[in-house]
Amino acid sequence: MVQHSSARLDASFAALSDATRRGVLQQLGRADASITELAEKFHMTLTGMKKHVGVLERAGLVATEKVGRVRTCKLGPSRLESETAWMHGYRQVWASRFEELDKVIEELKREENVDERKKR
């Protein structure tokens, strides 16, 4: 399995664990926005939104730029490649396990059919 930075994955998954932060990412996927605009959109205080944006920024999911008194947010440099690769590794493990389970189930069905024929 591919090795990934544990701290990076922890930061990303912690950031993505919150519905508001996932919503912020969706919103920024449509267009850049100021923290004030995001706070209004999500009906929260400016301080609360700053905290959410800070978590996203530390995870590399959001980048901010201050121009004058306005701090604008946009999608960050992280494209979730490491996170996707990590999940893909586990997806492969589970797919393999389910394939093996399917084989066991099919064998049990065959045995059951043979037993049914013997009883007749």
N, C-alpha and C positions, 0 to 999 in steps of 0.2 A: 504494500500500500504506500502511496506517496506520503512523505513526511511534510507536515505543515507546522508553521509557527503556532504553538499553542496560545500564546498571548494574543496574536492577531485573530485567530479563530474565536477565542473567548470574547474579545472586544466586538467583533462583527456580530456574533450570535447574540450577545447581550444587547447590542444596539437594535437588532432585528426582533428581539423578543417582545418589544413594546408596540402595541397597535398604533399609537400616535406617531412614533418614529417611522414605522412602515408607511403610514399615511403621508408623512413629510417627504419621504423618498418618492412616493407616487406623485405627489404634487410637484416636486422639483424635476421629475421626469418630464412633466409637461412644460414647465417654464421656471426660470430662476425666480426667486422671491426674497423679499426682505424678511427679517425675523418678525417685524411688526405685522406684515401681511400674513405670515404663517400663524402667528398667535391669534389674529382675528379669525382666520379660516378655521382653526381648531378650537375656538372659543376658550382660550386660556390666557393667562397673564404673560406679559413679555418675559418675566423672569423664568417662568415655567418653560416657555419655548426656548429660551437661551440654554437652559439645562439640557433639553432634548437635543438641540442642535450641537451642543458641546459633546454629547455622547456619540452622536453620528460623526462629528468631525474627528474625534480621537480614533474612531474605527476606520477613518479614511473614506467613509461613505458620502460625506458632505464636505465641501470647501466653502469658506466664507471669505468675503473681501469687504473691508470697510472703506467706503468712499464718503467723506464728510461725516455726517451723523448717521448714515444708513449702512447697516451691515447686510450685504446681499449674500444669499445662500445659493449654491448650485451643487449638482451632483459632483462628488469627489473623485479622486483618482482611482479608488478601488472599484474594480469591475466585478468583484465577487468571484474571481477565477479560483482562488485558493479554496474558498468556501464550497464552490461548485465541485471542484476536484475532490475535496474531502467527502462530500455527500455522494459523489459518483462511486467512490471506493466502497462505501457502505452499501450503496444500491447494488453493486456487483456481488457483494457477499450475500446479501439477502436474496437476490435473484438466484444465485447458485443453491442456496439452502431450499428455496421453494421448488426449484427443479428437482432436487433430490426428494423432497417430500412428495411431489407429483409422482415420481417413480415408485415410491413406497405405496402410495394410494392405488396406483394402477396395478401393482403386483397383488395387493390385497383384494382388489376387485376380481382379478383373474382367479385367484385362489377361491374366492367366494363362489364364482360361477362354476368352477370345477366341483366344489363341494355340493352345490345345488344339483348338478347333473348326476352325481354319484347317488344322491338320495332318491332319485326317480326310479 
